[in-house]
Amino acid sequence: MKHLNSIFAAALFIFAIGVANAQDENNPWAIEAGVNAVDTWPVGITEDGRFPSVVGESMVKGELFDEYFNVTDHWNILPSVSRVSVGRYIGSGFTFTAAGSINKIDKIGDLSIADVTYYSADGEIKYSFRDLVNGPGGWFDPSLGVGGGYTWVDDIGFGTANALANVRFWLGQNVALSLQSTYKHAFEDGFGVKHFQHSAGIAFKFGGKDTDGDGIYDRDDECPETPGLPEFNGCPDSDGDGIEDRNDACPNTPGLAEFNGCPDTDGDGIADPQDACPTVPGLASMNGCPDADGDGITDAEDECPNEAGPRANNGCPYQDRDGDGVLDKDDQCPDVPGTVANNGCPEVTVEVINQLNEYSKTILFDTAKATIRPESYAVLQQIVDIMKEYPTTSFVIEGHTDSRGRDAYNMNLSNDRAASVRQYLTTIGMDASRLSSIGYGETRPIASNNTAAGRQQNRRVEISLKK
């Protein structure tokens, strides 16, 4: 038993060291416990046909692989946990395993013998064909290997070279049923026992690190510190839209792949982050906002969303309130019908000028003065009313006298009377900038100065258009 204790102590030591130093790979360690069977029969016949350690007995060995599965007649089995191993994956399909086993030998081939103890400690290197046979993660895991070890039969020990075949059937991610058959070739002549050792056990693999606890080991987890999903190699999809957060421009809001994971709430083909009106279908040219009248101004900024109009008029069409064919924006007289040629304002006709002059003829002054007599105020108001109908027209107030008196006196008097009329018109509402005055004295008579009637006609105030 001292050998068995040594084997188990060594196995536990290897196991402890491995766990402490293997936390950076996905389940690189495996521990296995099970039963083993020792069979000397199907290993071939010695040169003298005798079992070296049993003098006087013959035919304890058959031909190679003869009665290989004859459990009843040849196998030595200790009905308890009699084999333990610790394995370490070393990369590229290779695993190194340290194993210890105990058994009780009561059969040497066909020969029954008194019980002798059997201990072994072995090291194995195996190559797994799992990925080649059924791809990564498959349940069927065959392997072949070689190794070496030391075996004790009672107190006689000898070294062995081992060849083995193993198959594991993975019952889950970390648990497998393991079956193995090992041929052990003894080196010591006279003492070594060539034999097969078969084993069956349950293997548990472990040692992987899963920092974020998402069930995906760090080695295969592209987001090892954030819980994620297997389909995204361990990375999260916080909003559950099928687009992992690393590639999702809106990781907390379910969206569409065509918009890098962002939603398009109004379905207008513009992702919400780029949509200035995310709940109302709109146009790409309007940053996702609608433009019902197509005038290039979003409905929210358009004072007339259903009528096309320029931005300068806040999206509303320009009006022509006076109906003269000139839009109000271009109409200098938007409330009075006019002509296009006069920018929407009415044009002064000859008839208007004649009417103004008919009124102006009735303006009365004090004798030899420029003071307007009160009975003329009403006609002056009529003149202003007519002038206001033509807001873009400027007028000239002209003063005239007859020929009596000195020329200079007459010129001054005509100037003063024209200026007096201009001044009065401005006091009753006429724009002064549209009025000017001038006196012509006696230079422009319209009748003969030789008669009283003619001189009366020449003493006058006239209104003309300013050129």
C-alpha positions as CSV (number, residue, x, y, z in Angstrom):
1,M,0.0,0.0,0.0
2,K,2.9,2.3,0.4
3,H,3.2,2.5,-3.3
4,L,-0.5,3.3,-3.7
5,N,-0.2,6.1,-1.2
6,S,2.7,7.6,-3.1
7,I,0.7,7.4,-6.4
8,F,-2.3,9.2,-4.9
9,A,-0.2,11.8,-3.2
10,A,1.6,12.6,-6.4
11,A,-1.7,12.8,-8.3
12,L,-3.2,15.2,-5.8
13,F,0.0,17.3,-5.9
14,I,-0.2,17.5,-9.7
15,F,-3.9,18.4,-9.5
16,A,-3.4,21.2,-7.0
17,I,-0.5,22.7,-9.0
18,G,-2.5,22.5,-12.2
19,V,-5.5,24.3,-10.8
20,A,-3.4,27.1,-9.3
21,N,-1.7,27.8,-12.6
22,A,-4.3,27.0,-15.3
23,Q,-6.8,29.8,-14.9
24,D,-6.1,31.5,-18.2
25,E,-7.4,28.7,-20.6
26,N,-10.7,27.2,-21.2
27,N,-11.0,24.0,-19.2
28,P,-7.5,22.8,-19.8
29,W,-7.6,20.4,-16.9
30,A,-9.4,17.1,-16.5
31,I,-9.6,14.7,-13.6
32,E,-10.8,11.2,-14.1
33,A,-11.8,8.4,-11.7
34,G,-12.8,4.9,-12.5
35,V,-11.9,1.2,-12.5
36,N,-9.1,-0.6,-14.3
37,A,-8.5,-4.2,-15.5
38,V,-5.2,-6.0,-16.0
39,D,-4.8,-8.8,-18.6
40,T,-1.6,-10.6,-19.4
41,W,-3.0,-13.1,-21.9
42,P,-3.2,-11.3,-25.3
43,V,0.3,-9.9,-25.2
44,G,2.1,-12.7,-27.1
45,I,4.2,-15.8,-26.0
46,T,7.6,-15.5,-24.5
47,E,10.6,-17.3,-26.0
48,D,10.3,-20.2,-23.6
49,G,6.5,-19.9,-23.4
50,R,6.6,-19.2,-19.7
51,F,5.5,-16.4,-17.4
52,P,8.8,-15.1,-16.1
53,S,7.7,-14.6,-12.5
54,V,5.8,-17.8,-12.1
55,V,8.4,-20.6,-12.4
56,G,7.0,-23.9,-13.5
57,E,4.0,-22.7,-15.3
58,S,3.5,-22.4,-19.0
59,M,0.9,-21.0,-21.5
60,V,0.0,-17.9,-19.4
61,K,0.1,-15.8,-22.6
62,G,-1.7,-16.1,-25.8
63,E,-1.0,-14.6,-29.2
64,L,-1.2,-10.8,-29.6
65,F,-4.8,-9.6,-29.1
66,D,-5.9,-13.2,-28.6
67,E,-9.2,-13.3,-26.5
68,Y,-8.8,-9.6,-26.1
69,F,-12.3,-9.1,-24.6
70,N,-12.3,-12.4,-22.5
71,V,-13.3,-10.6,-19.3
72,T,-14.3,-13.6,-17.4
73,D,-11.2,-15.8,-17.9
74,H,-8.4,-13.2,-18.1
75,W,-9.2,-9.8,-16.7
76,N,-8.2,-8.8,-13.2
77,I,-10.6,-6.2,-11.8
78,L,-10.7,-4.6,-8.4
79,P,-14.4,-3.7,-7.8
80,S,-13.8,-0.2,-6.6
81,V,-12.4,3.1,-7.7
82,S,-8.9,1.8,-8.7
83,R,-7.6,4.4,-11.2
84,V,-7.3,8.2,-11.0
85,S,-5.7,10.6,-13.5
86,V,-5.1,14.3,-14.0
87,G,-4.8,15.6,-17.5
88,R,-3.6,18.9,-18.9
89,Y,-4.3,20.1,-22.5
90,I,-1.1,21.4,-23.9
91,G,-2.3,22.6,-27.3
92,S,-2.9,21.6,-30.9
93,G,-5.0,18.5,-29.8
94,F,-2.3,17.1,-27.4
95,T,-3.0,16.3,-23.7
96,F,-0.5,15.2,-21.1
97,T,-2.0,12.9,-18.4
98,A,-0.6,11.6,-15.1
99,A,-2.4,8.4,-13.9
100,G,-2.1,6.2,-10.9
101,S,-3.8,2.8,-10.5
102,I,-4.2,-0.1,-8.0
103,N,-5.4,-3.6,-8.7
104,K,-5.2,-7.2,-7.3
105,I,-3.9,-9.9,-9.6
106,D,-5.4,-13.4,-9.2
107,K,-5.2,-14.5,-12.9
108,I,-2.1,-14.9,-15.1
109,G,-3.5,-15.8,-18.4
110,D,-5.5,-19.1,-17.8
111,L,-3.7,-19.6,-14.5
112,S,-5.2,-18.7,-11.2
113,I,-2.7,-17.5,-8.6
114,A,-2.7,-16.3,-5.0
115,D,-3.6,-12.6,-4.9
116,V,-0.7,-10.2,-5.5
117,T,-0.9,-6.4,-5.4
118,Y,-0.5,-4.3,-8.5
119,Y,0.3,-0.6,-8.6
120,S,1.3,1.7,-11.5
121,A,2.1,5.3,-12.1
122,D,2.1,6.4,-15.7
123,G,2.6,9.5,-17.8
124,E,0.8,9.7,-21.2
125,I,0.7,12.0,-24.2
126,K,-2.5,11.7,-26.2
127,Y,-3.6,13.3,-29.4
128,S,-7.4,13.8,-29.8
129,F,-9.1,13.4,-33.2
130,R,-12.3,15.0,-31.8
131,D,-12.2,18.1,-34.1
132,L,-11.2,16.1,-37.1
133,V,-14.0,13.5,-36.6
134,N,-17.0,15.8,-35.7
135,G,-15.8,19.3,-35.4
136,P,-15.1,21.4,-32.3
137,G,-17.3,20.5,-29.4
138,G,-18.4,17.2,-30.8
139,W,-19.6,14.4,-28.4
140,F,-17.3,11.7,-29.9
141,D,-13.7,12.1,-28.8
142,P,-11.2,9.4,-29.9
143,S,-7.5,9.7,-29.3
144,L,-4.2,7.7,-29.5
145,G,-1.2,8.1,-27.3
146,V,2.1,6.9,-26.0
147,G,3.8,7.1,-22.7
148,G,5.7,5.4,-20.0
149,G,5.5,4.5,-16.4
150,Y,6.5,2.2,-13.5
151,T,4.6,-0.8,-12.3
152,W,4.9,-2.8,-9.1
153,V,3.7,-6.4,-8.8
154,D,4.0,-7.0,-5.0
155,D,7.4,-5.4,-4.3
156,I,8.9,-6.1,-7.7
157,G,9.0,-2.9,-9.8
158,F,9.8,-2.4,-13.5
159,G,9.5,0.3,-16.1
160,T,7.1,0.2,-19.1
161,A,6.7,1.8,-22.4
162,N,3.0,2.4,-23.2
163,A,0.8,2.6,-26.3
164,L,-2.8,3.4,-25.8
165,A,-6.1,4.1,-27.4
166,N,-8.8,6.1,-25.7
167,V,-12.3,7.3,-26.5
168,R,-14.4,9.8,-24.6
169,F,-18.1,10.3,-25.0
170,W,-18.9,13.8,-23.8
171,L,-22.2,13.8,-21.9
172,G,-22.1,17.5,-21.5
173,Q,-19.8,20.4,-21.8
174,N,-17.6,19.3,-18.9
175,V,-18.4,15.6,-18.2
176,A,-17.4,12.5,-20.3
177,L,-17.5,8.7,-20.1
178,S,-13.9,7.6,-20.8
179,L,-12.8,4.2,-22.1
180,Q,-9.1,3.3,-22.5
181,S,-6.9,0.4,-23.4
182,T,-3.1,0.5,-22.8
183,Y,-0.4,-1.9,-23.8
184,K,2.4,-1.8,-21.4
185,H,5.7,-3.2,-22.6
186,A,8.0,-4.2,-19.7
187,F,11.8,-3.5,-20.0
188,E,13.3,-5.6,-17.2
189,D,14.0,-9.1,-18.4
190,G,13.0,-11.8,-15.9
191,F,10.9,-9.4,-13.8
192,G,8.9,-7.3,-16.1
193,V,5.3,-8.3,-17.0
194,K,4.0,-7.3,-20.4
195,H,0.3,-6.7,-20.1
196,F,-2.8,-4.8,-21.2
197,Q,-4.5,-2.4,-18.8
198,H,-8.0,-1.4,-19.6
199,S,-9.9,1.4,-17.8
200,A,-13.3,2.9,-17.7
201,G,-14.1,6.1,-15.8
202,I,-15.9,9.5,-15.6
203,A,-13.8,12.5,-16.6
204,F,-14.4,16.0,-15.5
205,K,-12.7,18.9,-17.3
206,F,-12.3,22.3,-15.6
207,G,-10.0,25.2,-15.1
208,G,-11.5,27.7,-17.5
209,K,-12.0,31.4,-16.4
210,D,-15.2,33.2,-17.0
211,T,-14.7,36.7,-15.6
212,D,-18.2,38.0,-16.5
213,G,-20.1,34.8,-15.6
214,D,-21.9,34.6,-18.9
215,G,-21.0,30.9,-19.5
216,I,-18.4,31.7,-22.1
217,Y,-14.8,31.2,-21.0
218,D,-12.5,34.2,-21.3
219,R,-10.4,32.5,-23.9
220,D,-13.3,32.4,-26.3
221,D,-15.0,35.5,-25.0
222,E,-14.4,38.6,-27.1
223,C,-16.0,40.7,-24.3
224,P,-14.6,38.9,-21.2
225,E,-15.6,41.5,-18.7
226,T,-19.1,42.1,-19.9
227,P,-21.8,39.4,-19.9
228,G,-22.8,38.5,-23.4
229,L,-24.3,35.8,-25.7
230,P,-22.8,32.8,-27.4
231,E,-23.9,33.9,-30.8
232,F,-21.8,37.1,-30.3
233,N,-18.8,35.3,-28.9
234,G,-19.6,36.5,-25.4
235,C,-20.4,40.1,-26.3
236,P,-23.7,41.7,-25.2
237,D,-26.8,42.8,-27.2
238,S,-28.3,45.0,-24.6
239,D,-31.5,45.9,-26.6
240,G,-32.0,42.5,-28.0
241,D,-32.2,43.6,-31.6
242,G,-29.8,41.0,-32.9
243,I,-26.9,43.5,-33.3
244,E,-24.2,43.2,-30.7
245,D,-23.4,46.4,-28.8
246,R,-20.0,46.9,-30.3
247,N,-21.6,47.3,-33.7
248,D,-24.8,48.9,-32.5
249,A,-24.9,52.7,-32.8
250,C,-28.0,52.7,-30.5
251,P,-27.1,49.8,-28.1
252,N,-30.0,50.6,-25.6
253,T,-32.8,51.0,-28.2
254,P,-33.9,48.1,-30.5
255,G,-33.2,49.0,-34.1
256,L,-32.5,47.7,-37.5
257,A,-29.3,46.4,-39.1
258,E,-29.6,48.8,-42.0
259,F,-29.3,51.6,-39.6
260,N,-26.5,50.1,-37.5
261,G,-28.9,49.1,-34.8
262,C,-30.8,52.4,-34.5
263,P,-34.6,52.6,-34.9
264,D,-36.6,54.3,-37.6
265,T,-39.7,55.1,-35.6
266,D,-41.7,56.8,-38.4
267,G,-40.5,54.5,-41.1
268,D,-39.3,57.2,-43.4
269,G,-35.9,55.5,-44.1
270,I,-34.0,57.9,-41.8
271,A,-32.6,56.6,-38.5
272,D,-33.9,58.4,-35.5
273,P,-30.6,59.9,-34.4
274,Q,-30.4,61.6,-37.8
275,D,-34.1,62.3,-38.0
276,A,-35.1,65.8,-36.8
277,C,-38.7,64.7,-36.8
278,P,-38.4,61.0,-35.6
279,T,-42.1,60.4,-35.1
280,V,-43.4,62.0,-38.3
281,P,-42.4,60.6,-41.8
282,G,-40.4,63.1,-43.7
283,L,-37.8,63.6,-46.4
284,A,-34.1,63.0,-46.3
285,S,-33.5,66.5,-47.7
286,M,-35.4,67.9,-44.8
287,N,-33.5,65.8,-42.2
288,G,-36.5,63.5,-41.8
289,C,-39.1,66.3,-41.4
290,P,-42.2,66.7,-43.7
291,D,-42.7,69.4,-46.3
292,A,-46.3,69.0,-47.3
293,D,-46.4,71.8,-49.9
294,G,-43.0,71.0,-51.3
295,D,-41.7,74.5,-51.0
296,G,-38.4,73.5,-49.3
297,I,-39.5,74.6,-45.9
298,T,-40.3,72.1,-43.2
299,D,-43.9,72.1,-42.0
300,A,-42.8,73.1,-38.5
301,E,-41.2,76.2,-39.9
302,D,-43.8,76.9,-42.5
303,E,-46.6,79.3,-41.6
304,C,-48.5,78.0,-44.6
305,P,-47.6,74.3,-44.6
306,N,-50.2,73.4,-47.3
307,E,-49.4,76.3,-49.7
308,A,-46.1,76.7,-51.3
309,G,-44.3,79.9,-50.6
310,P,-40.8,81.4,-50.4
311,R,-38.7,81.3,-47.2
312,A,-38.6,85.1,-47.3
313,N,-42.3,85.1,-46.6
314,N,-42.2,82.3,-44.0
315,G,-43.3,79.7,-46.5
316,C,-46.5,81.5,-47.5
317,P,-47.3,82.7,-51.0
318,Y,-47.2,86.4,-51.7
319,Q,-50.6,88.1,-52.0
320,D,-51.9,90.7,-54.4
321,R,-54.4,92.3,-52.1
322,D,-55.4,95.1,-54.6
323,G,-55.6,92.7,-57.5
324,D,-53.6,94.8,-59.8
325,G,-51.3,92.0,-60.9
326,V,-48.4,93.2,-58.8
327,L,-47.5,91.0,-55.8
328,D,-47.6,92.8,-52.5
329,K,-43.9,92.2,-52.0
330,D,-43.2,94.3,-55.2
331,D,-46.2,96.6,-54.9
332,Q,-45.4,100.0,-53.6
333,C,-49.1,100.6,-53.2
334,P,-50.4,97.1,-52.1
335,D,-53.8,98.5,-51.0
336,V,-54.5,100.6,-54.1
337,P,-54.8,99.1,-57.6
338,G,-52.0,100.4,-59.8
339,T,-50.0,99.5,-62.9
340,V,-47.1,97.1,-63.3
341,A,-45.1,100.0,-65.0
342,N,-45.6,102.1,-61.8
343,N,-44.7,99.3,-59.4
344,G,-48.3,98.6,-58.5
345,C,-49.2,102.2,-57.8
346,P,-51.8,104.2,-59.8
347,E,-50.5,106.6,-62.5
348,V,-51.6,110.2,-62.6
349,T,-53.5,110.9,-65.7
350,V,-54.1,114.2,-67.6
351,E,-57.7,114.1,-66.2
352,V,-56.3,114.0,-62.6
353,I,-54.0,116.9,-63.2
354,N,-56.9,118.9,-64.8
355,Q,-59.1,118.2,-61.8
356,L,-56.3,119.3,-59.4
357,N,-55.9,122.5,-61.4
358,E,-59.7,123.2,-61.4
359,Y,-59.5,123.1,-57.6
360,S,-56.3,125.1,-57.5
361,K,-57.9,127.9,-59.5
362,T,-60.3,128.6,-56.6
363,I,-57.6,129.2,-54.0
364,L,-57.9,132.8,-52.8
365,F,-55.3,135.0,-51.2
366,D,-55.4,138.3,-49.4
367,T,-54.8,141.2,-51.7
368,A,-51.1,141.6,-52.6
369,K,-50.3,139.0,-50.0
370,A,-49.4,135.3,-49.8
371,T,-51.9,134.6,-47.0
372,I,-54.5,132.0,-48.0
373,R,-58.0,133.0,-47.2
374,P,-60.0,130.5,-45.0
375,E,-62.7,129.9,-47.6
376,S,-60.1,128.0,-49.6
377,Y,-59.3,125.5,-46.9
378,A,-61.9,123.0,-48.1
379,V,-60.7,122.9,-51.6
380,L,-57.1,122.5,-50.4
381,Q,-58.2,119.4,-48.4
382,Q,-59.8,118.0,-51.6
383,I,-56.4,118.5,-53.4
384,V,-54.6,116.6,-50.6
385,D,-57.1,113.7,-50.8
386,I,-56.5,113.3,-54.5
387,M,-52.7,113.5,-54.1
388,K,-52.7,110.7,-51.5
389,E,-54.3,108.4,-54.0
390,Y,-51.0,108.5,-55.9
391,P,-48.4,107.9,-53.2
392,T,-45.4,107.5,-55.5
393,T,-46.1,110.8,-57.4
394,S,-44.4,114.1,-56.6
395,F,-46.1,117.4,-57.4
396,V,-44.9,120.9,-58.2
397,I,-47.0,123.9,-56.9
398,E,-46.6,126.8,-59.4
399,G,-47.4,130.5,-58.6
400,H,-48.3,133.0,-61.4
401,T,-49.3,136.7,-61.4
402,D,-50.5,139.2,-64.0
403,S,-48.3,141.9,-65.5
404,R,-49.2,144.8,-63.3
405,G,-46.4,145.9,-61.0
406,R,-42.7,145.5,-61.2
407,D,-41.4,142.1,-62.5
408,A,-39.3,141.5,-59.4
409,Y,-42.3,142.1,-57.1
410,N,-44.4,139.8,-59.2
411,M,-41.8,137.1,-59.1
412,N,-41.5,137.3,-55.3
413,L,-45.2,137.3,-54.8
414,S,-45.7,134.2,-57.0
415,N,-42.9,132.4,-55.1
416,D,-44.5,133.2,-51.8
417,R,-48.0,132.2,-52.8
418,A,-46.8,128.8,-54.2
419,A,-44.7,128.2,-51.0
420,S,-47.7,129.2,-48.9
421,V,-49.9,126.6,-50.6
422,R,-47.2,123.9,-50.3
423,Q,-46.8,124.7,-46.6
424,Y,-50.5,124.4,-46.0
425,L,-50.8,121.1,-47.8
426,T,-48.2,119.6,-45.6
427,T,-50.0,120.7,-42.5
428,I,-53.1,118.8,-43.5
429,G,-51.3,115.5,-44.2
430,M,-49.4,115.7,-47.4
431,D,-45.8,114.3,-47.4
432,A,-43.6,117.4,-47.8
433,S,-41.0,115.3,-49.7
434,R,-43.5,114.9,-52.5
435,L,-44.1,118.6,-52.9
436,S,-42.1,121.4,-54.2
437,S,-43.0,125.0,-55.1
438,I,-41.8,127.6,-57.6
439,G,-42.9,131.1,-58.7
440,Y,-43.0,132.2,-62.3
441,G,-44.2,135.8,-61.8
442,E,-45.8,137.2,-64.9
443,T,-43.7,135.1,-67.3
444,R,-46.4,132.5,-68.2
445,P,-49.7,134.2,-68.8
446,I,-52.6,132.1,-70.1
447,A,-54.7,135.1,-71.1
448,S,-54.3,138.7,-72.1
449,N,-53.1,141.1,-69.4
450,N,-54.9,144.0,-71.2
451,T,-58.3,143.0,-69.8
452,A,-59.5,142.6,-66.3
453,A,-60.8,139.1,-67.1
454,G,-57.5,138.1,-68.7
455,R,-55.5,139.4,-65.7
456,Q,-57.7,137.4,-63.3
457,Q,-56.9,134.2,-65.2
458,N,-53.2,134.9,-65.0
459,R,-53.3,135.4,-61.2
460,R,-53.4,131.7,-60.4
461,V,-51.8,128.6,-58.7
462,E,-51.3,125.5,-60.8
463,I,-50.3,122.0,-60.0
464,S,-48.1,119.9,-62.3
465,L,-46.1,116.6,-62.0
466,K,-42.6,116.8,-60.8
467,K,-40.3,115.5,-63.5
